[in-house]
């Protein structure tokens, strides 16, 4: 018997219709849609090998697919996401009348291993910001680097939101920026005084760049609409380019480069706000989280720090021979 290598034509059409609905009705982000598509294509191929289709999948077959994923060594987080993709699809199939039941609704997933987000201390972030004055080929690079880091730490933006900021959003010495996040959701994030000063200095340099300069050519070309123009197809600084800048800043600041990523700085923003007394609802709004449960992970970071403080600093936590 010939082994099927992919989903049937009917399943491919069903998956396509599901993804179109997710994009139109749920406003799912591009990366989310790509993940749904990959997961469902894998499930459809699994069904094809068993002589059935994704449209007719049973509860036993969903569980068998998940068991195969586990046997293949996929992590708990990946298996949980795959089950979530299947649940979204079977719920959609039921609502569209493609089937009369929902085979995935009562299946319990593997759950996600709770991992505390990595973060940095306030002193380490301050050292990174101070390093912007020394890292870069010239003053243009240093002003750009300072603006990038100040904006990221002041707002907790995702790196994709930061590098793709339109310059129009930063005009007029704004006290806050309008950010377009996942799923096209918009939010306002206030700027600190240092962030506004760094933004003003970078804009002044960006706008005054002569046509003969590399920056001037970028501003007058496809990079003109972006706050951080760069050569390349997108016209703005890439996530990889910013990650490279962060590594250079980490080395100059004496912080292990592997500990410094754009997402770690986003975690630092949220953790430091919580340490300062901010409430979770406010942090949720600033980060652009759709669900408060996503934000609640930061309370565990704070709990861990408080626990360490008690165990290492409280006099009753020391051994009797040290008292």
Buried (B, 14 or more C-beta within 10 A) or exposed (E): EEEBEEBBEBBBEBBEBBBEBBBEEEEBBEEBBEBBBEBBBBBBBBBBBEEBBBBBBEBEBBBBBBEBBEEEEBEEEBBBBBBBBBBBBBBBBBEEEBEEEBBBEEBEBBEEEEEEBBBBEEEBBEBBBBBBEEBBEEEBBBBBBBBBBBBBBBBBBBBBBBBBBEBEBBEEEBEEBEBBBBBEEEBEBEBBEBBBBBBEBBBEBBEEBEEEEEBBBBBEEBBEEBBBBBBEEBBBBBBEBBBEBBBBBBBBBEBEBEEBBBEBBBBBBBBBBBBEEBEBEEBBEBBBBEEEEEBEBBEEBEEEBEEEEEEEEEEEEEEEEEE
